[in-house]
């Protein structure tokens, strides 16, 4: 049996903000984006180690996978995976990371 996947409140807020931003140009693309992000999160149940180690942390338990131009950042624990952020790749990582309690 795989790990349980939990989305932190900050990551949920990130997903909502990204979807709203994309929706301005394309409601269909926004829906596709959200579905892809949620599917990626669900896939971490069985394949949590598939993401690369986040270079800013160099911690093997903090990983990321890419959803289009966004970085889905998550923490791997023994029995669960915590999705902690969804950050656009062009944003300054440290600034965005520090904006919320992650």
Secondary structure, 3 states (H helix, E strand, C coil): CCCEEEECHHHHHHHHHHHHHHHCCCHHHHHHHHHHHHHHHHHHHHHHHHCEECCCCCCCCEEEEEECCEEEEEEECCCEEEEEEEEECCCCHHHHHHHCCC
